[in-house]
Amino acid sequence: MEASEYINKRLDGQQKWYSDKSTLNKNYYNRFKISTIILAVMIPLISGLDEFAVINISANIMTGVLGAVVAILSSVSGLLKFKDKWINYRMASEQLKSEKYLWASNTAPYNRPEAYNILVSRVEGIIRAENGDWSRTVVQEVSVGQG
């Protein structure tokens, strides 16, 4: 495989995948967190009411429901590890981008005759390391789910 083909297919493809997954997990994390905050803030507001006037439901029932939803959102967010995945994927994406810039600018360690071999080795090392981080995250999720 030629260097340009490797960069276009493997490096660029993986960098885009990690970037896209990072953005997706960041968005999930932020949505879950903001929803949790808004719902948690509503609990003391509603608990001060005798009756939830809009739909004629007891304030106690409404605060109970909101508390349950807050607990569910927090648990799901923690279980699916949106924040960890967002950060890990972003780090991998940025590392791959950095390697590409070093390669394109013919900067060390890519200013030697064996530059292509070094590029492949370093890029695959980044991907392998991130896959190891991912598998550790999944193992933690499974053990938490079984515990």
Secondary structure, DSSP 8 states (H G I E B T S, - for coil): --HHHIIIIIIHHHHHHHHHHHHHHHHHHHHHHHHHHHHHHHHHHHHT-SEETTTTEEHHHHHHHHHHHHHHHHHHHHHHTHHHHHHHHHHHHHHHHHHHHHHHTT-TTSSSTTHHHHHHHHHHHHHHHHHHHHHHHHHHHHHHHH-
